């Protein structure tokens, strides 16, 4: 299966929910009017694009319709696609410009954080980079065990310690090992205890201090992993994590199992954080770099 086909297949449920509703609405109107636009706005909200972003999309739609003097409802779909292309424009590349570069991975438990780390490690390895992992979620013994399995599966070195170890000390040891091994990328797992923001913030701040001291020139990415099946809750989680740490990118998992893939759009539009990867399946290579044009095309191609 090709790159676009994977994304299209993964977005099947979301596309069905959006495209069927949009097509049904458009075919039931003989002219473009406020009633049609209100119905489209409701459809966008039900597809987890959210009230704020849906309102902005329809406001832009109104302006374009007026400017281009559109009267045929059949022309609305292409106009909507263009607006979504523009709304999701951004720089989605990982910034891994130093040796080593560091990727901090954050997210609440259960969103697919460990799986994402394993898949990302495998992807970077296949691109010719030497990758190491740091098991800095020491709060859960299961997290260390799971990461060990993924490290073996991806064929990368893992630095770990016993549960309850200071997470920052694991990061310190991992940095020393990455330097010694001349690793290209160090990926650090972190605890996902968002309900206790102060502890999480203190832990992350301490890890960042270690990185800043030991690798002052390093490129550092902070990727937040979100579960697409939670819809608007994913947007709320992203808002909360942004108050705790500087997020440089989002990884949206489980898109293949939900009709709520529209949540990508408000994350980019409202939070101004790029979605860098999307998970569209269970296989190792089903973590795909986000491409806004391919994403929007996959939403509208029946």
C-alpha positions in Angstrom: 0.0 0.0 0.0 1.4 3.4 -1.0 1.9 6.4 1.2 -1.3 8.2 0.2 -3.4 5.0 0.3 -2.3 4.3 3.9 -3.5 7.7 4.9 -6.7 7.4 2.9 -7.4 4.0 4.4 -6.6 5.2 7.9 -9.0 8.1 7.5 -11.9 6.0 6.1 -14.2 6.5 9.0 -13.6 10.2 9.3 -14.0 10.7 5.5 -17.3 8.8 5.5 -18.6 10.9 8.3 -17.6 14.2 6.7 -17.9 13.6 3.0 -21.3 11.8 3.2 -22.8 14.6 5.3 -21.3 17.4 3.2 -22.5 15.8 0.0 -25.9 15.2 1.4 -26.3 18.8 2.5 -25.1 20.2 -0.8 -27.3 18.0 -2.9 -30.4 19.1 -0.9 -29.9 22.7 -1.7 -30.5 24.4 -5.1 -28.8 27.6 -4.2 -26.0 28.9 -1.8 -27.6 30.6 1.2 -27.2 31.1 4.9 -29.2 28.0 5.6 -26.7 25.8 3.7 -23.8 27.4 5.4 -25.3 26.9 8.8 -25.9 23.2 8.0 -22.3 22.9 6.9 -21.1 24.5 10.1 -23.1 22.0 12.1 -21.6 19.1 10.1 -18.0 20.4 10.7 -18.7 20.6 14.5 -20.1 17.0 14.5 -16.9 15.8 12.7 -14.9 17.1 15.7 -13.6 20.2 13.9 -15.0 22.1 16.9 -17.2 25.2 17.2 -14.4 27.8 17.0 -12.7 26.4 13.9 -15.9 25.4 12.2 -17.1 29.0 12.7 -13.9 30.4 11.2 -14.1 28.0 8.2 -17.7 29.0 7.4 -16.9 32.7 7.8 -14.1 32.3 5.3 -16.5 30.3 3.1 -19.0 33.2 3.2 -16.3 35.7 2.1 -15.1 33.5 -0.8 -18.6 32.8 -2.0 -19.3 36.6 -2.1 -15.9 37.4 -3.7 -16.2 34.7 -6.4 -20.0 35.1 -6.8 -20.7 31.4 -6.3 -24.4 30.4 -6.6 -24.0 26.7 -7.4 -23.9 24.5 -4.2 -21.9 21.9 -6.2 -18.9 24.3 -6.1 -18.8 24.4 -2.3 -16.8 21.2 -1.8 -13.7 22.4 -3.7 -13.9 25.7 -1.9 -14.1 24.0 1.4 -11.0 21.9 0.5 -9.0 25.0 -0.4 -9.9 26.6 2.9 -8.8 23.5 4.8 -5.5 23.4 2.8 -4.8 27.0 3.8 -5.8 26.5 7.4 -3.5 23.5 7.9 -0.4 25.0 6.2 2.7 24.8 8.3 6.2 23.5 8.9 5.8 19.8 9.8 9.4 18.6 9.6 11.2 17.3 12.7 14.2 19.5 13.6 17.0 17.1 14.2 20.0 19.2 13.2 22.5 18.2 15.8 24.3 15.0 16.8 22.7 14.0 19.1 19.3 15.6 18.8 16.7 15.0 21.5 13.0 14.1 21.2 11.0 14.4 24.4 7.7 12.5 24.2 4.9 13.5 26.5 1.2 12.5 26.8 -1.2 10.9 29.2 -1.2 7.2 29.8 -3.1 5.1 27.2 -2.8 7.4 24.2 -0.2 5.2 22.5 2.9 7.0 23.7 5.2 4.0 24.0 4.0 2.5 20.7 4.7 5.9 19.0 8.2 6.0 20.4 8.9 2.5 19.0 7.5 3.3 15.6 9.4 6.6 15.5 12.6 4.9 16.5 12.1 2.3 13.7 11.3 5.0 11.1 14.4 7.1 12.0 16.6 3.9 12.0 15.4 3.1 8.5 16.4 6.7 7.4 19.9 5.8 8.5 20.0 7.5 11.9 21.4 5.9 15.0 18.7 6.0 17.6 18.6 5.5 21.4 15.7 5.4 23.8 15.5 6.6 27.4 12.9 5.1 29.7 12.3 8.2 31.8 8.7 7.3 32.6 9.9 5.6 35.8 6.6 6.0 37.6 5.1 2.9 35.9 7.0 -0.4 35.8 4.9 -1.4 32.8 6.1 1.6 30.9 9.7 0.5 31.2 8.8 -3.1 30.2 6.8 -1.9 27.2 9.6 0.4 26.0 12.1 -2.5 26.4 10.0 -4.6 24.0 9.7 -1.8 21.5 13.5 -1.1 21.7 14.1 -4.8 20.9 11.6 -4.7 18.1 13.0 -1.6 16.5 16.6 -2.7 17.1 17.7 0.3 19.2 19.6 0.7 22.4 17.6 1.5 25.6 18.8 3.2 28.7 16.7 2.3 31.7 16.7 2.0 35.5 14.4 0.5 38.1 10.9 1.9 38.7 10.9 4.9 41.0 14.3 6.2 39.8 14.5 9.9 39.3 13.5 10.4 35.6 16.1 13.2 35.2 18.9 10.8 36.2 17.8 8.4 33.5 17.9 11.2 31.0 21.4 12.2 32.3 22.7 8.6 31.8 21.0 8.4 28.4 22.7 11.6 27.2 26.1 10.3 28.4 25.5 7.0 26.5 24.3 8.8 23.4 27.5 10.9 23.4 29.7 7.8 23.8 27.8 5.9 21.1 27.7 9.0 18.8 24.0 8.5 18.5 22.1 10.8 16.1 18.8 10.9 18.0 17.9 10.3 21.7 14.1 9.7 22.3 13.0 10.2 25.9 9.8 8.7 27.2 8.2 10.7 30.1 5.5 10.2 32.7 1.9 11.0 31.7 0.4 12.2 35.0 -1.5 15.3 33.8 -3.8 15.1 36.8 -0.8 16.2 38.9 0.5 19.1 36.9 3.0 20.4 39.4 4.9 17.1 39.7 4.8 16.7 35.9 6.0 20.2 35.3 8.8 19.9 37.9 9.9 16.5 36.4 9.9 18.0 32.8 11.7 21.2 33.9 14.4 19.1 35.6 14.9 17.0 32.5 15.2 20.1 30.3 17.8 21.5 32.7 19.8 18.3 32.3 19.5 18.5 28.5 20.4 22.2 28.5 23.5 21.6 30.6 24.8 18.4 29.0 23.7 19.2 25.4 23.5 23.0 25.2 23.5 23.2 21.4 21.2 20.2 20.8 18.1 20.4 18.7 15.2 19.5 21.1 11.7 18.4 19.9 8.9 18.0 22.4 6.2 15.8 20.9 2.8 15.5 22.5 1.0 12.2 21.7 -2.8 12.4 21.5 -5.5 9.8 20.9 -7.7 10.8 18.0 -10.6 8.7 19.2 -11.1 11.1 22.1 -12.0 13.9 19.7 -12.3 17.3 21.4 -10.8 15.9 24.6 -7.6 15.6 22.6 -7.7 19.4 21.9 -8.3 20.0 25.6 -5.3 17.8 26.6 -3.1 19.7 24.2 -4.2 23.0 25.8 -3.4 21.6 29.2 0.1 20.3 28.2 0.9 23.6 26.5 0.6 25.2 30.0 3.1 22.7 31.4 5.7 22.6 28.6 6.7 24.0 25.2 5.2 21.6 22.7 6.9 21.7 19.3 4.7 19.1 17.6 1.7 16.7 17.9 1.5 13.0 17.2 -2.1 12.0 16.6 -2.6 8.2 17.1 -5.5 5.8 16.3 -6.8 7.8 13.3 -7.7 4.5 11.6 -10.2 3.6 14.4 -12.2 6.8 14.6 -14.6 9.1 12.8 -13.0 12.0 14.8 -10.0 12.7 12.6 -11.3 16.2 11.9 -9.7 17.0 15.3 -6.4 17.6 13.4 -7.7 20.8 12.1 -8.6 22.7 15.4 -5.3 21.4 16.9 -3.4 23.2 14.1 -5.7 26.2 13.8 -6.5 27.0 17.4 -3.3 25.8 19.2 -0.8 26.8 16.6 1.1 23.5 17.1 2.0 21.5 14.0 0.8 17.9 13.8 4.1 16.1 12.8 2.9 12.5 12.6 -0.3 10.6 12.4 -0.9 7.0 13.3 -3.0 5.2 10.7 -2.6 1.5 11.7 -1.0 -1.1 13.9 2.0 -1.9 11.8 5.5 -0.5 12.5 5.4 1.7 9.4 1.9 3.0 10.0 3.2 6.1 11.7 3.2 8.6 8.8 4.6 12.1 8.6 1.8 14.6 8.4 1.2 16.2 5.0 -1.6 18.7 5.1 -2.4 18.4 1.4 -2.6 14.6 1.5 -4.6 14.8 4.7 -7.2 17.1 3.2 -7.3 15.2 -0.1 -7.8 11.9 1.8 -10.8 13.5 3.7 -12.6 14.4 0.4 -11.6 11.6 -2.0 -14.5 9.2 -2.0 
